[in-house]
Amino acid sequence: MAVGGWILHILKSSDGGVIQTQWGSSALDDVLVPGDYDGDGKADIAVWRPGDGFWHIINSKDGSITSQRWGPGMLLTTMFRYRVTMMETAKRI
């Protein structure tokens, strides 16, 4: 990942400790898209890179990194817009 992304402060549910990590690249227009991508019930740190359609995920289960392109670019853009709309709606409620 290139420099210039987000510096995230994460509160660990296991012991209340805080982890700090940098992820993503503002220069590459990465979009922060946290979610449970590894199915362990915990949010994973993730970015979507619109330029190439790849998702870059730090899996909370084991700390491994997954970089994967899912679906055609238009589909991803539509899915992302839907997700952002739902998140913005939830914040307003």
C-alpha positions as CSV (number, residue, x, y, z in Angstrom):
1,M,0.0,0.0,0.0
2,A,1.2,3.5,-0.8
3,V,1.7,6.2,1.8
4,G,-1.0,8.7,2.4
5,G,-3.9,6.6,3.5
6,W,-5.7,6.4,6.8
7,I,-4.2,6.0,10.2
8,L,-6.7,4.0,12.1
9,H,-7.1,3.5,15.8
10,I,-8.9,0.3,16.6
11,L,-10.3,-0.7,20.0
12,K,-9.8,-4.4,20.5
13,S,-12.9,-6.1,21.9
14,S,-10.8,-8.9,23.4
15,D,-8.8,-6.8,25.9
16,G,-9.8,-3.1,25.4
17,G,-6.3,-2.3,24.0
18,V,-5.9,0.0,21.0
19,I,-4.1,-0.8,17.8
20,Q,-2.9,1.8,15.4
21,T,-2.3,1.0,11.7
22,Q,-2.1,2.8,8.4
23,W,-3.9,1.4,5.4
24,G,-4.9,2.5,1.9
25,S,-3.6,5.3,-0.3
26,S,-5.3,8.7,-0.8
27,A,-3.1,9.2,-3.9
28,L,-4.8,6.1,-5.5
29,D,-8.3,7.3,-4.4
30,D,-8.7,4.3,-2.0
31,V,-12.1,4.2,-0.3
32,L,-12.3,2.9,3.3
33,V,-14.9,0.0,3.3
34,P,-14.7,-1.9,6.7
35,G,-16.8,-5.0,7.0
36,D,-16.6,-8.6,8.1
37,Y,-15.0,-10.1,5.0
38,D,-13.5,-13.2,6.7
39,G,-16.7,-14.3,8.5
40,D,-15.4,-14.2,12.1
41,G,-18.0,-11.7,13.3
42,K,-15.5,-8.8,13.6
43,A,-14.9,-5.8,11.3
44,D,-11.9,-6.1,9.0
45,I,-9.9,-3.1,7.8
46,A,-10.4,-2.8,4.1
47,V,-10.1,-0.4,1.2
48,W,-11.5,-0.5,-2.4
49,R,-9.3,0.9,-5.1
50,P,-11.6,2.2,-7.9
51,G,-8.7,2.6,-10.4
52,D,-8.2,-1.2,-10.7
53,G,-11.3,-2.6,-8.9
54,F,-9.2,-4.4,-6.2
55,W,-10.3,-4.7,-2.6
56,H,-7.4,-4.8,-0.1
57,I,-8.4,-6.4,3.3
58,I,-6.6,-7.0,6.6
59,N,-8.4,-10.0,8.0
60,S,-9.2,-9.7,11.7
61,K,-9.2,-13.5,12.1
62,D,-5.4,-13.9,11.6
63,G,-4.0,-10.5,10.4
64,S,-3.4,-11.9,6.9
65,I,-3.9,-9.6,3.9
66,T,-6.3,-10.4,1.0
67,S,-6.1,-8.5,-2.3
68,Q,-8.9,-9.5,-4.6
69,R,-10.8,-8.1,-7.6
70,W,-14.5,-8.9,-7.4
71,G,-16.8,-8.4,-10.3
72,P,-16.7,-6.0,-13.1
73,G,-16.0,-2.3,-12.3
74,M,-19.5,-1.1,-12.9
75,L,-20.9,-3.8,-10.5
76,L,-18.4,-2.8,-7.8
77,T,-19.2,0.9,-8.2
78,T,-23.0,0.1,-7.9
79,M,-22.4,-2.1,-4.8
80,F,-20.2,0.6,-3.2
81,R,-22.7,3.4,-3.8
82,Y,-25.4,1.2,-2.3
83,R,-23.2,0.5,0.8
84,V,-22.3,4.2,1.3
85,T,-26.0,5.2,0.9
86,M,-27.0,2.6,3.6
87,M,-24.2,3.7,5.9
88,E,-25.2,7.4,5.5
89,T,-28.8,6.6,6.1
90,A,-27.9,4.6,9.3
91,K,-25.9,7.6,10.6
92,R,-28.9,9.9,10.2
93,I,-31.3,7.6,12.2
